[in-house]
Amino acid sequence: MEPVLYVICALFGAVIGSFLNVCIDRLPAGKSLAYPPSACDSCQHRLSPPDLIPVLSYVFLRGRCRYCGQRIPLRVLCVELLTALLFIAVFYVSGWSARTILTFIYGSVFIVIAFIDMEHKLILNKVVYPAAVIALLVLAIASLAPQAGLFNNVIMLPRVTILSGIIGAAAGFAFFLLVYLIYPQGMGEGDIKLAGLIGLTTCFPLVFVALFIGIVAGGIAAVLLLATRRGGRKTQMPYGSFLSLGAILTLLWGTDLLTWYLGLF
């Protein structure tokens, strides 16, 4: 039965990934997520159901619009596949529980943030603020009604409460605010807010694991960019994308990574 559950998670993740693509396309432009129906960006032809099958439509159409032949962004396929893989990983780590659904939601939010920042160099308040409200509500439930079992079967240090979430948010927000004040060109104000959201979702002390992963990943990318750039051109780093990666990895394996690190001493 378990392999079937993994397949279900993959299919569900791909479908959610298709919706995340709509969010990535429309939220930066201030468009509604519900209307108008999906259409080709090039010819504006309304897409039919066979054009909207996650992953398979892209593969069968060879990455091109059925109606005008223009290329469909590779990001569409990447988001659907990544979301499917994320959902499989979440189920593998935490089984079937309320925590699994919660991590599905948080992971999806961070995927949207990562790809919008990658494409537009923006971290949108309309994504960060609602996610922060959801995280606060979840932490309140975890604190006031631990019997709800939101964090059962997941080893997190310490026990997740609204206090540990607020401390995590404050730590992430304060650290990146300090960096921003010292070197404003290094990051934007959106990165500071995102660090606070990461603290709310991962809590103290795992927020430091998430930020560390994001900083290291961003640093590696910056070195590679400096090594390969042409003509001395400056390229703005989508730092929110790396922070989002750190948050997702921490939601999955943060405690294992922290335990391993502490075991080195």
Sequence and secondary structure as in RCSB ss.txt:
>XXXX:A:sequence
MEPVLYVICALFGAVIGSFLNVCIDRLPAGKSLAYPPSACDSCQHRLSPPDLIPVLSYVFLRGRCRYCGQRIPLR
VLCVELLTALLFIAVFYVSGWSARTILTFIYGSVFIVIAFIDMEHKLILNKVVYPAAVIALLVLAIASLAPQAGL
FNNVIMLPRVTILSGIIGAAAGFAFFLLVYLIYPQGMGEGDIKLAGLIGLTTCFPLVFVALFIGIVAGGIAAVLL
LATRRGGRKTQMPYGSFLSLGAILTLLWGTDLLTWYLGLF
>XXXX:A:secstr
 HHHHHHHHHHHHHHHHHHHHHHHHHGGGT  SSSS  B TTT  B  GGGGSTTHHHHHTTTB TTT  B  HH
HHHHHHHHHHHHHHHHHHH SSHHHHHHHHHHHHHHHHHHHHHHHS   HHHHHHHHHHHHHHHHHHHH GGG T
TTT   SS   HHHHHHHHHHHHHHHHHHHHH GGG  HHHHHHHHHHHHHH TTHHHHHHHHHHHHHHHHHHHH
HHH STT      HHHHHHHHHHHHHHHHHHHHHHHHTT 
